Amino acid sequence: MAHGLLLVLSGPSGVGKTTIAHELIRRFGGHFSVSCTTRSPSTGERDGVDYHFISEGSFAAMVKDDAFLEHATVFGRSSYGTPREPVERSLHAGELVILDIDVQGAEQVHTKVPDMLGIFILPPDEDSLLARLRQRGREDEAAIQRRFAEARREMDRARGNSVYDAFVVNDDLAGAIEQVAELVGARLGRVRA
């Protein structure tokens, strides 16, 4: 593609991906890619900022035109996808573009952008992950257990593919940020700020 860097961050909910990504943007510049979705906006979400909210017909047309780097339908209801053109434009401009996506999406992106940098953020251990899911206070125990089982499957799938360049354990947020920043800085050829 060109001179920028496409960083794919993956990992279970609650492992600190968003915090790490914001610190990378502070240090290196760049931005999150804004995904398209067919779901309705939640309260406070803004079109073009949080997501591009599009119709199912528009989404299907983009799939047909190969306009996504990756896409999926979640729980058989809403579709999500990373539009290809803005990512390619940013990479050609030499920017850092960050995707916070699941393993399935990362596998799709890797086939289209094989020089991406894939980093999987891991919890210190499974007990810590389960505790983090419970501390969020968003779901009942049955939903937490489903999310926990899915996180375990994702971690196993990530370890079994060749998409990720590094696995970083977030047992200390500052340390995890430094590890990821070193990897990104080395790939960008820049000294971290």
C-alpha positions as CSV (number, residue, x, y, z in Angstrom):
1,M,0.0,0.0,0.0
2,A,2.4,2.8,0.9
3,H,4.2,4.5,3.8
4,G,1.7,4.5,6.6
5,L,1.0,1.7,9.0
6,L,-2.2,-0.3,9.5
7,L,-2.3,-1.5,13.1
8,V,-4.9,-4.2,13.9
9,L,-5.5,-4.4,17.7
10,S,-7.5,-7.4,18.9
11,G,-8.3,-9.0,22.2
12,P,-11.2,-9.7,24.6
13,S,-13.4,-7.0,25.9
14,G,-11.9,-5.1,28.8
15,V,-8.2,-5.8,28.2
16,G,-7.4,-2.1,27.5
17,K,-7.3,-2.0,23.7
18,T,-9.0,1.4,23.5
19,T,-6.7,3.0,26.2
20,I,-3.6,1.6,24.4
21,A,-4.8,2.9,21.0
22,H,-5.5,6.4,22.3
23,E,-2.0,6.6,23.7
24,L,-0.5,5.4,20.4
25,I,-2.5,8.2,18.6
26,R,-1.1,10.7,21.1
27,R,2.4,9.6,20.5
28,F,2.4,8.9,16.8
29,G,-0.6,10.7,15.4
30,G,-3.0,8.8,13.2
31,H,-6.5,7.8,13.9
32,F,-9.1,5.0,14.4
33,S,-10.8,3.8,11.3
34,V,-14.5,4.5,11.3
35,S,-16.5,1.4,10.5
36,C,-19.8,1.1,8.7
37,T,-22.8,-0.5,10.4
38,T,-26.4,-1.3,9.5
39,R,-27.6,-0.9,13.1
40,S,-29.3,2.3,14.3
41,P,-27.2,4.8,16.3
42,S,-27.2,4.5,20.0
43,T,-27.9,7.5,22.2
44,G,-25.0,10.0,21.7
45,E,-23.4,8.3,18.7
46,R,-22.7,10.5,15.7
47,D,-22.7,9.4,12.1
48,G,-19.2,9.7,10.6
49,V,-17.6,9.9,14.0
50,D,-18.6,6.7,15.9
51,Y,-19.8,4.8,12.8
52,H,-21.0,5.4,9.3
53,F,-24.7,4.3,9.7
54,I,-25.9,2.9,6.4
55,S,-28.8,0.9,5.1
56,E,-28.6,-2.9,4.5
57,G,-28.9,-2.2,0.8
58,S,-25.9,0.1,0.8
59,F,-23.9,-2.4,2.9
60,A,-24.7,-5.2,0.5
61,A,-23.6,-3.1,-2.5
62,M,-20.3,-2.3,-0.7
63,V,-19.7,-6.0,-0.1
64,K,-20.5,-6.8,-3.8
65,D,-18.0,-4.0,-4.8
66,D,-15.3,-5.3,-2.5
67,A,-15.3,-2.0,-0.7
68,F,-14.6,-3.4,2.7
69,L,-11.2,-4.6,4.2
70,E,-13.3,-6.8,6.4
71,H,-17.0,-7.3,7.3
72,A,-19.3,-9.5,9.3
73,T,-22.8,-9.8,10.5
74,V,-23.0,-10.0,14.3
75,F,-25.6,-12.2,16.0
76,G,-27.4,-12.5,12.7
77,R,-28.7,-8.9,13.0
78,S,-26.4,-6.0,12.3
79,S,-23.5,-5.9,9.8
80,Y,-20.3,-4.1,10.4
81,G,-17.4,-3.4,8.0
82,T,-14.2,-1.5,7.6
83,P,-14.4,0.6,4.4
84,R,-11.3,0.1,2.3
85,E,-10.9,3.6,0.6
86,P,-10.4,5.8,3.6
87,V,-7.9,3.4,5.1
88,E,-5.9,3.2,1.9
89,R,-6.0,7.0,1.5
90,S,-4.6,7.4,5.0
91,L,-1.9,4.8,4.5
92,H,-0.8,6.5,1.3
93,A,-0.6,9.7,3.2
94,G,1.9,8.0,5.6
95,E,-0.5,7.9,8.6
96,L,-1.1,5.4,11.4
97,V,-4.5,3.8,11.1
98,I,-5.8,1.7,13.9
99,L,-8.5,-1.0,13.6
100,D,-10.0,-2.5,16.8
101,I,-11.5,-5.7,15.4
102,D,-12.0,-9.3,16.3
103,V,-9.9,-12.2,15.1
104,Q,-12.1,-13.1,12.1
105,G,-11.9,-9.5,10.9
106,A,-8.1,-9.5,11.4
107,E,-7.8,-12.6,9.3
108,Q,-9.8,-10.9,6.4
109,V,-7.7,-7.7,6.7
110,H,-4.4,-9.7,6.6
111,T,-5.3,-11.3,3.3
112,K,-5.8,-7.8,1.8
113,V,-3.0,-5.9,3.7
114,P,-0.4,-8.5,4.5
115,D,2.1,-5.9,5.8
116,M,-0.3,-4.8,8.6
117,L,0.9,-5.0,12.1
118,G,-1.3,-7.3,14.2
119,I,-1.1,-7.1,18.0
120,F,-3.3,-9.2,20.2
121,I,-3.8,-7.9,23.8
122,L,-4.2,-10.7,26.4
123,P,-5.4,-10.5,30.0
124,P,-3.0,-11.6,32.7
125,D,-5.0,-14.8,33.0
126,E,-8.5,-16.1,32.5
127,D,-9.6,-15.3,36.1
128,S,-8.7,-11.7,35.6
129,L,-10.6,-11.6,32.3
130,L,-13.7,-13.0,34.0
131,A,-13.4,-10.5,36.9
132,R,-13.1,-7.6,34.4
133,L,-16.2,-8.7,32.5
134,R,-18.1,-8.8,35.9
135,Q,-16.8,-5.4,37.0
136,R,-18.2,-3.7,33.9
137,G,-21.7,-4.3,35.4
138,R,-23.4,-4.3,32.0
139,E,-24.7,-7.8,31.8
140,D,-26.2,-10.6,33.8
141,E,-24.1,-13.7,34.7
142,A,-25.4,-15.8,31.8
143,A,-24.3,-13.1,29.3
144,I,-21.0,-12.7,31.1
145,Q,-20.4,-16.5,30.8
146,R,-21.2,-16.4,27.0
147,R,-18.8,-13.4,26.5
148,F,-16.1,-15.2,28.5
149,A,-16.5,-18.4,26.5
150,E,-16.3,-16.4,23.2
151,A,-13.2,-14.6,24.5
152,R,-11.5,-17.9,25.2
153,R,-12.3,-19.1,21.6
154,E,-10.9,-15.8,20.2
155,M,-7.7,-16.2,22.2
156,D,-7.3,-19.8,21.0
157,R,-8.0,-18.8,17.4
158,A,-5.6,-15.9,17.5
159,R,-2.8,-18.2,18.8
160,G,-3.5,-20.6,16.0
161,N,-3.2,-18.3,13.0
162,S,-0.4,-16.3,11.6
163,V,-2.1,-13.0,11.6
164,Y,-0.6,-11.5,14.8
165,D,3.0,-10.3,15.0
166,A,2.9,-10.0,18.8
167,F,0.9,-11.0,21.9
168,V,1.1,-8.5,24.7
169,V,-0.1,-9.4,28.2
170,N,-1.8,-6.4,29.9
171,D,-1.0,-7.1,33.5
172,D,0.3,-3.6,33.9
173,L,-1.2,-1.0,31.6
174,A,1.8,1.3,31.4
175,G,4.0,-1.6,30.6
176,A,1.6,-2.9,27.9
177,I,1.5,0.6,26.4
178,E,5.3,0.7,26.2
179,Q,5.5,-2.7,24.6
180,V,2.9,-1.8,21.9
181,A,4.5,1.6,21.4
182,E,7.9,0.0,20.8
183,L,6.4,-2.4,18.2
184,V,4.6,0.4,16.4
185,G,7.6,2.8,16.6
186,A,9.9,0.2,15.1
187,R,7.5,-0.5,12.2
188,L,7.0,3.2,11.6
189,G,10.7,3.8,11.8
190,R,10.2,6.5,14.4
191,V,11.4,7.0,17.9
192,R,8.5,6.9,20.3
193,A,7.5,10.2,21.9
